[in-house]
Amino acid sequence: METQFSWTKQWYPISPLTYLNPSSPSPATLLGKKLVIWRDAHQKWIVMDDFCAHKLAQLSLGSINEEGNLVCRHHGWCFNGEGKCTKIPMLTAEAEETACDSLRSHITTYPTQILQGLLWVWPDDSVSALEDCTLKHPATLPEGEFDISFTDWQMSEVPVGYTVSVESSFDPSHAQFLHEGIGPFSPKTAVPMQQFAAVGEMSAEEGFTLKHTGYNIFNKDMEATRKFTPPCSNTTVYHYPNGKTNIFQLYFVPTQPGYCRYIGKIISDGDSVSKKSLVNILPKYLQTGLQHLAVYKLTDQDLTVMHSQEVIESVLHKKWQKAYFMPSPADVGIVTFRKWLDEFAGGSPAWADSLKGSTKDLNNEQLYDRWHRHTKLCPDCRGSMLLIEQVRTICQIVTGLFLLLTLVFMLIGISVKLVAIAIILSILSLLSTSFLDDFKQVFISSIPKRGLPVVTLYKSNEIHK
């Protein structure tokens, strides 16, 4: 029997570098452990426990000083990239030196490295962590065939757990039904999968590999490979008869029970060729923001089903083998992942401090929130919101100016035509303000700002009078 899988002695992608701010600390959670990410005086990215040795205040609420040390917001204690306390403002020099030398003033740091634009962390605090981490390589994208740097990483923090998230990524046929109306997905185009099987041996450290055929009339002749590399990587490659290839690299980082951090990108043939479009005249961050908005409907559909599944599973008190009925070859991916999880990894991530509890039933405001899921993490989407707000403010000012101009024209007896033009322009500016207000809302929530507060996942779900 192979040694039990260790959840902490692994490399996890904690964030794309593009999502991190070098001038301020960022909070993160991994396996229930609160962490802070920041860049020190040597331009090295540091990951350490997110609490001050003084009174347990979150260090991610603090700042980075001119010396490149992390400063606690509560009482100004400072820490270097090794976790050593370097300054305690309320102590004299001699007492400060003694206190800073004490191990009780130190913060635990974790090994990190940068690969393929991602910051990776080894969340083990044992004395052998620095040596152990050199013996394993992170589950990175296969290089050589494509320019993997051409497309950007996208990261979201979703209110569904690790297990159901990874499981769903090994269940490709759900797309035809759950994502009806998006792209080619429709129950009408679904076809039974002819092949879906594990290839080679399953192991604790290497995971497993699956091969399968297509699941709709458009991709039924393709050959697909899905590789699960523990603890959280799904590398899926679609090979089509015409020679085209798509690579889907997905990471499901277990943050805490009921939540998961998704990091992913899609690479296709021809991605390295820039395509001309009117959208290219927009600022790059706004282009990225619009691209991120385009996937919300699909992810909302996923979250709706996965969250309901988690809630039901948590109250059934049955093992998945009893709760699930899996008669189809299309279910092989689900079964294989669950078997790996049970046989090698204890059935679920090993949460810090034995975090346990049933899945919390979320309301729509929580489930379809976009700010906490993605926008607050993504600099491009935040930049898009700021630009929209700036343009909205300008439209408000322009509306006021045209209304004032209209009043002046009326008082001094200017022609009716000019008065009408001023009124029309003020109305257009007012409508633009309203449109931009609604546009900003789509970065905050899937719930519309106007009308009924209902998320329409499918045309058939639209509410009519």
C-alpha positions in Angstrom: 0.0 0.0 0.0 1.4 3.4 -1.0 2.2 6.0 1.6 -0.7 8.3 2.5 -0.8 11.5 0.5 0.5 14.6 2.4 -1.6 17.7 1.7 1.0 20.1 3.1 4.1 18.7 1.5 3.0 19.8 -2.0 3.5 22.8 -4.3 0.3 24.9 -4.7 -0.2 27.8 -7.1 -1.3 30.6 -4.8 -1.7 33.4 -7.3 -0.8 34.7 -10.8 1.9 37.3 -10.4 -0.3 39.7 -12.4 -2.8 39.6 -9.5 -0.3 40.7 -6.9 0.7 44.2 -5.9 4.4 44.5 -5.2 3.9 47.6 -3.0 1.3 46.1 -0.6 0.6 42.8 1.1 -2.2 40.4 -0.1 -4.2 38.0 2.0 -4.7 34.4 0.9 -6.1 31.2 2.5 -4.7 27.7 1.8 -6.0 24.5 3.5 -7.7 26.7 6.1 -4.5 28.5 7.0 -4.5 32.3 6.7 -1.4 33.6 4.8 0.0 36.9 3.6 1.8 37.4 0.3 4.3 40.3 -0.1 7.5 41.2 -1.8 10.6 42.0 0.3 13.6 44.2 -0.1 15.3 41.6 -2.3 12.4 41.5 -4.7 11.5 38.1 -3.5 7.9 37.1 -3.0 7.2 36.0 0.6 4.4 33.8 1.9 4.0 33.7 5.7 1.4 33.3 8.4 -1.0 36.2 8.3 -0.9 37.2 12.0 1.4 39.4 14.0 3.3 37.7 16.9 2.2 40.6 19.1 -1.6 40.4 19.3 -2.5 38.3 16.3 -3.6 41.2 14.0 -3.7 40.3 10.3 -0.4 41.4 8.7 -2.1 41.7 5.4 -3.8 44.8 6.8 -0.4 46.4 7.1 2.1 47.9 4.6 5.6 47.5 3.2 8.0 50.2 4.4 11.0 51.8 2.7 13.3 49.1 4.0 11.2 46.4 2.3 9.9 45.0 5.6 6.3 44.1 6.3 4.7 46.5 8.9 1.8 45.5 11.2 -1.0 48.0 11.1 -1.8 47.5 14.7 1.3 48.6 16.6 4.0 49.0 13.9 5.9 45.8 14.4 8.1 45.1 11.4 9.1 41.7 9.8 11.7 40.8 7.2 11.4 38.2 4.5 12.7 35.5 6.8 9.9 36.2 9.3 12.2 37.8 11.8 10.9 40.8 13.8 13.1 43.8 13.0 11.4 46.6 14.9 9.1 47.1 17.9 8.4 50.9 18.2 7.3 50.8 21.8 10.6 49.3 23.1 14.0 50.9 23.8 16.9 49.8 21.6 18.2 47.2 24.1 14.8 45.7 24.9 13.9 45.8 21.3 17.0 43.7 20.3 16.2 41.1 23.0 12.5 40.8 21.9 13.4 40.6 18.2 15.9 37.8 18.9 13.2 35.8 20.7 11.6 33.1 18.5 8.2 34.2 19.9 8.5 37.3 17.8 9.1 35.4 14.6 6.5 34.6 11.9 6.5 31.3 10.1 7.4 31.6 6.4 6.9 29.0 3.7 9.1 28.1 0.6 8.0 29.8 -2.6 9.0 29.8 -6.3 7.9 31.4 -9.5 7.0 29.3 -12.5 5.0 30.1 -15.7 3.8 33.4 -14.2 2.4 31.8 -11.0 3.6 32.1 -7.4 3.9 28.7 -5.9 3.9 27.9 -2.2 4.9 24.8 -0.1 2.6 25.1 2.9 4.6 22.9 5.2 6.3 24.3 8.4 8.3 21.3 9.4 12.1 21.6 9.9 12.7 19.7 6.6 10.4 21.8 4.5 13.2 23.7 2.6 14.8 20.3 1.7 11.6 18.5 1.0 10.3 21.1 -1.4 13.4 20.7 -3.7 12.5 17.0 -4.3 9.2 17.8 -6.1 8.3 19.9 -9.1 5.1 21.8 -9.4 2.4 20.6 -11.7 3.1 23.1 -14.5 1.9 23.3 -18.1 3.7 21.1 -20.6 6.0 23.4 -22.6 7.3 23.3 -26.2 4.3 22.9 -28.5 2.6 26.2 -27.9 3.4 29.7 -26.5 1.9 29.2 -23.1 2.6 32.8 -22.1 0.4 34.4 -24.8 -2.8 34.0 -22.8 -3.1 35.3 -19.3 -4.1 33.4 -16.1 -7.5 34.1 -14.6 -8.2 33.6 -10.9 -11.4 33.5 -9.0 -12.4 32.6 -5.4 -15.6 30.7 -5.5 -18.1 29.7 -2.8 -18.0 25.9 -3.6 -15.5 23.4 -2.2 -12.4 21.6 -3.6 -13.9 18.2 -4.1 -17.0 19.1 -6.1 -14.9 21.6 -8.1 -12.2 19.0 -9.2 -14.9 16.4 -9.7 -16.8 18.7 -12.1 -13.7 19.2 -14.2 -13.5 15.5 -14.9 -17.2 15.4 -16.0 -17.1 16.9 -19.5 -20.5 15.7 -20.6 -22.3 18.0 -18.2 -21.5 21.0 -20.5 -24.2 19.9 -23.0 -27.0 20.2 -20.4 -25.8 22.6 -17.7 -24.4 25.1 -20.2 -27.3 25.0 -22.7 -27.4 28.1 -24.8 -23.7 28.9 -24.5 -21.6 28.3 -27.6 -22.3 24.8 -29.1 -23.7 23.3 -25.9 -27.2 21.9 -26.1 -28.9 18.6 -25.2 -29.9 18.3 -28.8 -26.2 18.0 -29.9 -25.2 15.6 -27.1 -23.9 12.1 -28.1 -23.0 9.3 -25.7 -19.3 9.1 -25.0 -17.9 6.0 -26.7 -14.7 5.8 -24.6 -13.7 7.1 -21.2 -11.1 5.1 -19.3 -8.1 5.4 -17.0 -4.7 4.9 -18.6 -1.8 3.5 -16.6 -1.7 3.2 -12.8 -3.1 5.6 -10.2 -0.8 6.7 -7.4 -0.8 9.1 -4.5 1.8 11.5 -5.9 1.3 11.1 -9.7 -2.5 11.0 -9.6 -4.1 9.5 -12.7 -4.6 10.0 -16.5 -7.9 9.5 -18.4 -8.6 9.3 -22.1 -12.0 9.9 -23.7 -13.8 10.7 -26.9 -16.2 13.5 -27.6 -19.6 14.2 -26.1 -21.4 16.2 -28.8 -21.8 16.1 -32.6 -19.1 18.7 -33.1 -16.3 17.0 -31.1 -17.4 13.3 -31.2 -14.3 12.4 -33.2 -11.7 14.1 -31.0 -9.2 12.4 -28.7 -9.0 13.9 -25.2 -6.6 13.4 -22.3 -7.3 14.5 -18.8 -4.4 14.4 -16.3 -4.9 14.9 -12.6 -1.6 15.8 -10.8 -2.1 16.1 -7.1 -2.9 18.2 -5.2 -5.0 20.3 -7.5 -4.1 20.3 -11.2 -6.2 19.2 -14.2 -4.4 19.4 -17.5 -6.8 18.6 -20.3 -5.8 18.4 -24.0 -8.2 18.1 -26.9 -6.8 16.8 -30.2 -9.2 17.2 -33.2 -9.1 15.2 -36.5 -8.2 18.5 -38.4 -5.0 18.8 -36.3 -6.3 21.5 -34.0 -5.4 21.3 -30.3 -6.8 23.0 -27.2 -5.2 22.9 -23.8 -7.1 23.6 -20.6 -4.9 24.1 -17.6 -7.0 24.3 -14.4 -5.9 24.5 -10.8 -8.4 24.1 -7.9 -6.6 25.4 -4.8 -8.3 24.2 -1.6 -8.7 27.4 0.5 -11.2 26.4 3.2 -14.2 24.1 3.6 -16.9 25.3 1.1 -14.5 27.5 -0.9 -11.9 27.1 -3.6 -9.6 29.2 -5.6 -9.7 28.6 -9.3 -6.6 29.5 -11.5 -6.7 28.7 -15.1 -6.0 29.4 -18.8 -7.0 28.0 -22.2 -4.4 27.7 -25.0 -5.5 27.1 -28.6 -3.8 26.8 -31.9 -3.2 30.3 -33.3 -3.3 32.1 -29.9 0.1 33.6 -30.6 -1.3 35.4 -33.7 -2.8 38.8 -32.8 -6.3 39.3 -34.3 -7.4 42.7 -35.5 -10.6 44.0 -33.9 -12.2 47.3 -32.9 -11.9 46.1 -29.3 -8.1 46.5 -29.6 -8.5 50.3 -29.5 -9.6 50.0 -25.8 -7.1 50.0 -23.0 -5.6 46.5 -22.4 -7.0 46.2 -18.9 -10.5 47.0 -20.2 -10.2 44.4 -23.0 -9.3 41.8 -20.3 -12.1 43.0 -18.1 -14.6 42.5 -20.9 -13.2 39.0 -21.6 -13.7 38.1 -17.9 -17.3 39.3 -17.9 -18.0 37.0 -20.8 -17.5 33.8 -18.7 -19.7 34.8 -15.8 -22.9 33.2 -17.1 -21.1 29.8 -17.6 -19.5 30.0 -14.1 -22.9 31.0 -12.5 -24.4 27.9 -14.0 -21.6 25.8 -12.6 -21.9 27.4 -9.1 -25.7 27.0 -9.0 -25.5 23.2 -9.5 -22.3 22.5 -7.5 -23.5 24.5 -4.5 -26.8 22.7 -4.4 -25.0 19.4 -4.7 -22.7 20.3 -1.8 -25.6 21.3 0.4 -27.6 18.1 -0.3 -24.5 15.9 0.1 -23.7 17.4 3.5 -27.1 16.5 5.0 -27.5 13.0 3.4 -24.7 11.6 5.6 -24.0 9.0 2.9 -20.7 8.1 1.3 -20.5 9.2 -2.4 -20.7 5.5 -3.5 -24.2 5.3 -1.9 -25.3 8.8 -2.8 -24.3 8.7 -6.5 -25.6 6.4 -9.1 -23.0 6.1 -11.9 -24.1 3.8 -14.7 -22.6 5.7 -17.7 -19.1 5.6 -19.2 -19.3 9.4 -19.0 -19.1 9.1 -15.2 -15.6 7.4 -15.2 -13.8 10.7 -14.5 -15.9 11.4 -11.4 -15.5 7.9 -10.1 -11.7 7.9 -10.7 -11.1 11.2 -8.9 -13.3 10.1 -5.9 -11.3 6.8 -5.7 -8.0 8.7 -5.7 -9.3 11.0 -3.0 -10.5 8.1 -0.8 -7.6 5.7 -1.4 -4.7 8.1 -1.0 -5.8 11.4 0.4 -8.2 10.7 3.3 -11.3 11.6 1.4 -10.8 15.4 1.5 -8.2 18.1 2.0 -6.5 18.1 5.4 -7.7 21.4 6.7 -5.7 23.3 9.3 -7.0 23.1 12.8 -9.4 20.3 11.8 -11.8 22.7 10.2 -15.1 20.9 9.8 -18.8 21.7 9.3 -21.6 21.2 7.0 -21.9 23.2 3.8 -23.6 26.6 4.4 -26.6 27.3 2.3 -25.9 30.6 0.5 -28.5 33.1 -0.7 -28.3 34.5 -4.2 -26.4 37.7 -3.2 -23.6 35.5 -1.8 -23.7 32.8 -4.5 -23.7 35.2 -7.5 -21.3 37.8 -6.0 -18.7 38.8 -8.5 -16.7 41.3 -6.4 -15.4 38.8 -3.9 -15.3 36.0 -6.4 -13.0 37.7 -9.0 -13.1 41.5 -9.4 -11.3 42.5 -6.2 -8.5 40.0 -7.1 -8.2 41.1 -10.7 -6.3 44.4 -11.4 -7.8 44.5 -15.0 -11.4 44.3 -13.8 -10.7 46.8 -11.0 -9.1 49.1 -13.5 -12.2 48.7 -15.8 -14.5 49.7 -12.9 -12.4 52.8 -12.2 -12.5 53.8 -15.8 -16.3 53.3 -16.0 -16.7 55.4 -12.9 -14.5 58.2 -14.3 -16.5 58.3 -17.5 -19.8 58.2 -15.5 -18.7 61.2 -13.5 -17.9 63.1 -16.6 -21.3 62.3 -18.0 -22.9 63.5 -14.8 -21.0 66.8 -15.1 -21.9 67.1 -18.8 -25.6 66.5 -18.0 -25.6 69.3 -15.4 -23.8 71.7 -17.8 -26.3 71.1 -20.6 -29.2 71.5 -18.3 -27.7 74.8 -17.1 -27.1 75.8 -20.7 -30.7 75.0 -21.6 -31.9 77.3 -18.7 -29.7 80.1 -19.9 -30.9 79.7 -23.5 -34.5 79.9 -22.4 -33.8 83.0 -20.2 -32.1 85.0 -22.9 -34.5 83.9 -25.7 -32.2 81.8 -27.8 -33.9 80.0 -30.7 -36.1 77.0 -29.8 -33.9 74.8 -32.0 -30.8 75.4 -29.8 -32.8 74.9 -26.7 -34.1 71.5 -28.1 -30.5 70.5 -29.0 -29.3 71.3 -25.5 -32.2 69.3 -23.9 -31.5 66.3 -26.2 -27.8 66.3 -25.4 -28.5 66.5 -21.7 -30.9 63.6 -22.0 -28.3 61.5 -23.9 -25.7 62.3 -21.3 -28.1 61.3 -18.5 -28.9 58.0 -20.3 -25.1 57.4 -20.7 -24.7 57.9 -16.9 -27.5 55.4 -16.2 -26.0 52.9 -18.7 -22.5 53.2 -17.1 -24.0 52.8 -13.6 -25.5 49.5 -14.8 -22.3 48.5 -16.6 -20.3 48.9 -13.4 -22.7 46.7 -11.6 -21.9 43.7 -13.8 -18.4 43.7 -12.2 -19.9 43.5 -8.7 -22.8 40.9 -9.0 -24.6 38.7 -11.5 -27.8 40.1 -10.0 -29.2 43.0 -12.2 -29.3 46.4 -10.6 -32.7 47.2 -12.1 -35.9 45.1 -12.3 -36.3 41.9 -10.5 -33.2 40.8 -8.5 -33.1 37.4 -10.4 -30.2 35.8 -12.2 -31.3 34.4 -15.5 -29.1 31.4 -16.2 -31.1 30.2 -19.2 -33.7 31.7 -21.5 -36.2 29.2 -20.2 -35.7 30.7 -16.7 -36.8 34.2 -17.7 -39.6 35.5 -15.6 -42.6 36.9 -17.5 -45.5 39.0 -16.3 
